[in-house]
Amino acid sequence: MKSDEYDVCIVGSGAGGGMVAHELTRAGARVVMLEAGGDWDAVRDGAMLTNNYESPRRGKATPERPFGEFDACIGGWHLDGEPYTTAEGTTWDWWRARMVGGRTHHWGRISLRFGPDDFRRKTLDEKGDDWPISYNDLKPWYDRLDRMVGIFGEANGVYNEPDGIFMPPPAPRCYEKMLARGAERAGVPVIPSRLSVLTKPLGDRPACHYCGQCNRGCSTRSNFSSQSVLLPPAFATGNLTLITHAMAREVLTGDDGRATGVSYVDTASRQEFQVRARVVVLAASACESARLLLNSKSHRHPNGLANSSDVVGRYLTDSTGADAMGFFPQLVDMPVHNDDGVGGMHIYIPWWHEKDRSLPFSRGYHIEVWGGRSMPAYGFGGSIHRVNGKLSGGDRSRGGGGYGTQLKDDYRRLWGTYVGMSGRGEMIARRENYCEIDPEVVDQYGIPVLKFNVSWSDEELLQMKHFHETAREIIHAAGGESVWDMPTADNDWGITRPGQIIHEVGTVRMGNDPKTSALNSNCQSHEVDNLFVADAAPFVSQAHKNPTWTIMALAMRTADHIASEVKRRNI
Amino acid sequence: MGMDRRESMKVMALASVALAVPGCTTRDMERAATHAAERVARQLPEADRLPTILSPTEYRTVEVLVDWIIPADERSGSATDAGVPAFIDFMLADAPDLEIPVRGGLGWLNAESMRRTGIMFADSLPPDQQSLIDDIAWPEAAAPEMEAGVRFFNLMRDLTASGFFSSRIGFDDLGYLGNRPQGGWDGCPDEAHVHLGLD
């Protein structure tokens, strides 16, 4: 079955795909976008302002929504009929979204620019590789992104955490002020967070109303998702055709080796289709884009498309992760107050050892903060018997647990007294960490699936050990007590499993040398000049920063390059 | 932390909603709230088909037990007032892993009651119920032979708290002021500052 030819075919509707569609439809290109999941609209389908008691499930997770039944993101670690595998002795957890807007619905909207040093790590510590572009190459695009999408923050002048064009940040919550005071005492700097949530109106989008529920999808479009911010202006041009339930199978190529379009299966009818396009842009997520290229084998491209270098799938990284939590006696019996704010942290701890070469690991991490009097849900007050024996007042002679009016009051007093921190750090990109096609397993559409082979090294493990030590210092300095035991080397210093932080990058990396990279400095294939990648796959390194802001700035720059190359008739 | 202050905070929070959100009309907010309610009505499973998993005897046992865990007091009603037995029954259907420990534990409770008094837990006298609960409600103080009962009671305590405080009665009991549009964000209120000794 053959349809019209489009100027551009984009695979994926998330941060990268949405941005390329936004830019190219407005430049006049006829764009077709393939999305493996279904339609979803935050205004129509979101659950903002729903009280948990309106459901007998009280907000608990469902198989379709592992982060809670009212969470916006449809997807999960395991999708029916879409397996993935791991090499023996390794683990990989892969979160995939299947909906218009992709994982921007899941994202916590922490919007951090990579800093000047993040583009030249090899120069600084001889590990990994430098990017083929510098911070100054990307800065104008970050600036445009800040103005287009909207972000709050404060100009702090931290060298490797470049300031953006910020709306005013929301004041810290009570528990955040308390923790920040402790961090200061422990010598750890705290700055206002940087989130893509509007604190002032922007265009037709009103400012945030501080219900704290960004993760449910915002009915007033006051936060960012690709679906609510990037796609409406793209549709308004009349140049965007969105095809949902379209699972891309492979990139099609002609006799000359150039891309001619994409073949996909309609997941509802199981029928096969092809779309033809002059330019193909992959933005299916780092690992899905690598999978597509590896599955696009032909006589001209026996090792997969754009893969003569054999780097596609390699240099896969995720952020390191670890959590620590404290109980804070001073938060007991707090005066009633509203802790909602925006849907995410108001304070942020950037990496504060950037110039310190004495640490036993090379790369940095940041700390995110959570806690507060959040909406009671399934799980409220769980395992109180482990803690209420330490409370003051009443009869505590038999330790924790109990029942009756004293227990009932304990729940009230303990609500919101726990504050946690999450460390999120940079993993060094290494060739031996990769995903590849599993020759023995296909998904329900017959598409060969990915097999992951990723392991942490001491660089990552010792970094999270440092986080755990720091977090405990902060908790104690803020007047709290650590709830969980300090992890040890035997349990890998409490590090998350690879993939769990959902920051996978690097699988179709950029570079100036076609022998060691798949894409040039414009995210264009070295070998196939009308093939581009616009998600996190082109990243040469991870940085400890959440990748989405850089995905979008880079995608914007890539779209600009595509538009100018088409205009010059180079592609 | 008196009722009066909590009530006055609520009134203040509601008043702030009436202030214009910059660039966003009250109608936008009403539409969002109405829309959320409609969506819930459309998508949520039926709640009136209970009990589905528990037998009538088990259900009755749960009703008695959860009111020992969270009784009525001067601030709010009891666990059964908040619909906790129906919540637990729903959860056994929604989270199948819970069924065996909960139903098995109810069996243990009745067997232990029969051993002590010759009758089922829910039918025994309140002092007998209480003396059995006293033996399993404090993990650190409980006798080793009560381990199965302690584990069951921990689970029921957790489920009861989940069901009670996530109910509307529970929201009001806590003085939960969130999940509503606010005209602005002022940060931590003065009295909370004072409580934390921050200023």
Contacts between the chains, C-beta under 8 A, distances in Angstrom:
chain1	res1	chain2	res2	distance
A	43	B	35	7.6
A	44	B	35	7.8
A	45	B	39	7.0
A	46	B	36	7.7
A	46	B	39	7.8
A	47	B	36	6.1
A	47	B	39	6.4
A	47	B	40	7.2
A	48	B	32	6.2
A	48	B	36	5.9
A	49	B	32	6.1
A	49	B	33	5.1
A	49	B	36	4.5
A	49	B	179	6.2
A	49	B	180	7.0
A	49	B	181	7.3
A	50	B	36	4.8
A	50	B	37	7.6
A	50	B	39	7.4
A	50	B	40	5.4
A	51	B	168	7.3
A	51	B	171	7.0
A	51	B	179	6.1
A	52	B	166	5.0
A	53	B	166	5.9
A	53	B	167	5.0
A	53	B	168	4.8
A	53	B	170	7.7
A	53	B	171	6.7
A	54	B	37	7.5
A	54	B	40	4.7
A	54	B	44	7.0
A	55	B	40	6.8
A	55	B	44	5.1
A	56	B	44	7.3
A	56	B	45	6.6
A	56	B	47	4.6
A	56	B	86	7.4
A	56	B	87	6.5
A	56	B	90	4.4
A	56	B	94	7.9
A	57	B	45	7.7
A	57	B	90	7.3
A	57	B	91	7.9
A	57	B	94	5.9
A	58	B	87	7.2
A	58	B	162	6.7
A	58	B	163	7.3
A	58	B	166	4.1
A	59	B	166	7.1
A	60	B	91	7.8
A	60	B	94	7.0
A	60	B	95	7.3
A	170	B	185	4.7
A	170	B	187	7.3
A	171	B	185	6.6
A	171	B	186	6.7
A	171	B	187	2.9
A	171	B	188	7.3
A	172	B	187	6.1
A	172	B	188	6.9
A	173	B	187	7.0
A	173	B	188	6.2
A	174	B	188	3.8
A	174	B	189	7.8
A	174	B	192	4.7
A	174	B	193	7.3
A	174	B	196	6.3
A	174	B	198	7.9
A	177	B	187	7.8
A	177	B	188	5.7
A	177	B	193	7.8
A	177	B	196	7.5
A	177	B	198	5.7
A	178	B	196	5.4
A	178	B	198	6.6
A	181	B	198	6.8
A	199	B	185	7.9
A	200	B	22	6.6
A	200	B	23	7.8
A	201	B	22	5.5
A	201	B	23	3.0
A	201	B	24	7.5
A	205	B	23	7.8
A	206	B	21	6.2
A	206	B	22	7.0
A	206	B	23	4.1
A	206	B	24	3.2
A	206	B	28	6.5
A	207	B	21	6.3
A	207	B	22	4.7
A	207	B	23	5.7
A	207	B	24	6.6
A	208	B	185	7.7
A	209	B	21	5.1
A	209	B	24	6.6
A	209	B	29	6.7
A	209	B	181	3.8
A	209	B	182	5.8
A	209	B	183	7.6
A	210	B	181	7.5
A	210	B	182	4.4
A	210	B	184	7.3
A	210	B	185	4.6
A	211	B	178	7.2
A	211	B	179	5.9
A	211	B	180	6.3
A	211	B	181	5.8
A	211	B	182	7.3
A	212	B	178	6.0
A	212	B	179	7.3
A	213	B	179	6.9
A	219	B	31	7.7
A	219	B	32	3.9
A	219	B	35	6.2
A	219	B	36	7.2
A	220	B	24	5.9
A	220	B	28	5.8
A	220	B	29	7.8
A	220	B	32	6.1
A	222	B	24	7.7
A	330	B	195	7.4
A	330	B	196	5.5
A	330	B	197	7.0
A	331	B	196	7.5
A	333	B	1	6.1
A	333	B	195	7.6
A	334	B	192	5.9
A	334	B	195	5.7
A	334	B	196	7.8
A	335	B	1	6.8
A	335	B	5	6.9
A	335	B	9	8.0
A	335	B	189	7.1
A	335	B	191	4.4
A	335	B	192	5.1
A	335	B	195	5.6
A	336	B	1	6.7
A	336	B	5	6.4
A	336	B	6	4.7
A	336	B	9	4.9
A	336	B	175	4.0
A	336	B	177	6.6
A	337	B	9	6.9
A	337	B	177	6.9
A	337	B	188	7.2
A	337	B	189	5.0
A	337	B	191	7.9
A	337	B	192	5.1
A	338	B	13	6.0
A	338	B	177	4.2
A	338	B	178	5.3
A	338	B	182	7.2
A	339	B	178	6.6
A	340	B	178	4.2
A	340	B	179	7.1
A	340	B	182	7.4
A	341	B	185	5.8
A	342	B	185	7.7
A	373	B	174	7.7
A	373	B	176	7.0
A	373	B	178	7.0
A	374	B	178	7.3
A	375	B	176	6.7
A	375	B	178	5.8
A	375	B	179	5.3
A	376	B	165	4.4
A	376	B	166	4.6
A	376	B	170	5.8
A	376	B	171	6.4
A	376	B	174	6.5
A	376	B	176	6.4
A	377	B	162	7.9
A	377	B	166	5.5
A	378	B	91	7.9
A	378	B	162	5.3
A	378	B	166	6.3
A	379	B	162	6.0
A	380	B	161	5.6
A	380	B	162	5.2
A	380	B	165	4.5
A	380	B	166	5.7
A	380	B	170	7.8
A	381	B	158	7.2
A	381	B	161	3.8
A	381	B	162	7.2
A	381	B	165	6.4
A	382	B	158	5.0
A	382	B	161	7.5
A	382	B	162	7.3
A	383	B	154	7.5
A	383	B	158	6.6
A	384	B	157	6.9
A	384	B	158	7.6
A	384	B	161	6.8
A	385	B	138	7.9
A	385	B	139	5.5
A	385	B	154	5.7
A	385	B	157	6.8
A	389	B	140	7.0
A	398	B	138	3.8
A	398	B	140	6.8
A	398	B	141	3.9
A	399	B	138	5.6
A	399	B	139	7.0
A	399	B	140	3.4
A	399	B	141	5.9
A	400	B	138	7.4
A	400	B	139	7.0
A	400	B	140	6.7
A	401	B	137	5.5
A	401	B	138	4.7
A	401	B	139	5.4
A	401	B	140	7.6
A	401	B	153	7.7
A	401	B	154	7.2
A	401	B	157	7.0
A	402	B	137	5.4
A	402	B	138	6.1
A	403	B	68	5.4
A	403	B	69	4.8
A	403	B	133	6.1
A	403	B	137	5.0
A	403	B	153	8.0
A	403	B	157	7.0
A	404	B	68	6.9
A	404	B	69	7.5
A	404	B	71	6.0
A	405	B	71	6.2
A	405	B	73	4.9
A	407	B	69	6.8
A	407	B	70	7.2
A	407	B	157	7.4
A	408	B	70	5.2
A	408	B	71	7.1
A	408	B	73	6.2
A	409	B	73	7.9
A	411	B	161	5.7
A	411	B	165	6.3
A	412	B	1	8.0
A	412	B	173	7.0
A	412	B	174	6.0
A	415	B	165	7.7
A	415	B	174	5.9
